[in-house]
Amino acid sequence: MELQSQPPAQVLNELDKKRSIWRSPFFKNKLSVVAGIIIIMIIMISLLAPLIAPFDPNVQDLDKSLEPASAAHWFGTDMQGRDILSRIIYGTRTTLLGALLVVIFSVVIGVPLGLVSGYFGGKIDNLINRVWDVILAFPTILLAFIIVATFGRGFENAVIALGIVYVPMIARLVRSVTLVERQQSYVDAAQSLGFSHARVIFRHILPNCISPIIVQVTIDFAYAIIDLAALSFLGLGVQPPTADWGYMLSEGREYLLVSPNVALASGFAIMITVISFNLFGDGLQSVLDPKQRKQ
């Protein structure tokens, strides 16, 4: 009734707007849509872990050590008799939280430094870039190892170590976008009106950097999952008895020939999550990057 009371031209315009959403390049990419659905499911699993996990992930029952998959334990049990499915579900929380904190750390530090570096240039730009060159001179995971080994193993130190390593990646991206935006006429107009540098940077340039930042954050999130799992695998990240995919993979490698369930379940969880975030990032890039949009 609402559409019928409107002029025909207005009705058609509203229908076209609704249809244009589904014509977005993101929805044309079926893999990205599927990846987005999987990511939503993974997030829901992490939020509802206490409700959907069939057992307490830390309760041990040595009488049920290394049991195969069954009706009671769908993925079997580990060497301490703990339910693997429950530990995978609770491990989702640890994995997503860790990756999220790494990304937030890198964005909070890297974005302002990238904006300042690209906007002012000169000595400030050279100084900041020399710091990035030193950090990037080391392989990512090796530098994280050094930082964790210096300050001690544990979830918090692993997050901080990876956050430091990821700062140059996001900072250099923001710097490159800022260098382009710095040459635009709206920046000259804002400066001619007497706006402060802070206002020009954060109110006018930063909004134009949001799209590439979102795409980069999505990709960094996937890499953070892998790197956190690697640190936990080597005993430098999440410490037992906390459920974590990387540590579960490390525990399961010793029993691959006897009971591969632990390693396979945690490895599959890491693989699915990382692939989903990468595919989702590709879909976002096709929407947010004007060069990739189909005319």
Secondary structure as GFF3:
##gff-version 3
##sequence-region A 1 295
A	DSSP	alpha_helix	8	22	.	.	.	ID=ss1
A	DSSP	alpha_helix	25	28	.	.	.	ID=ss2
A	DSSP	alpha_helix	30	47	.	.	.	ID=ss3
A	DSSP	alpha_helix	49	52	.	.	.	ID=ss4
A	DSSP	three_ten_helix	62	64	.	.	.	ID=ss5
A	DSSP	alpha_helix	84	120	.	.	.	ID=ss6
A	DSSP	alpha_helix	122	136	.	.	.	ID=ss7
A	DSSP	alpha_helix	140	151	.	.	.	ID=ss8
A	DSSP	alpha_helix	155	181	.	.	.	ID=ss9
A	DSSP	alpha_helix	185	192	.	.	.	ID=ss10
A	DSSP	alpha_helix	197	199	.	.	.	ID=ss11
A	DSSP	pi_helix	200	205	.	.	.	ID=ss12
A	DSSP	three_ten_helix	206	209	.	.	.	ID=ss13
A	DSSP	alpha_helix	210	233	.	.	.	ID=ss14
A	DSSP	alpha_helix	245	252	.	.	.	ID=ss15
A	DSSP	three_ten_helix	253	255	.	.	.	ID=ss16
A	DSSP	alpha_helix	261	288	.	.	.	ID=ss17
A	DSSP	three_ten_helix	290	292	.	.	.	ID=ss18
###
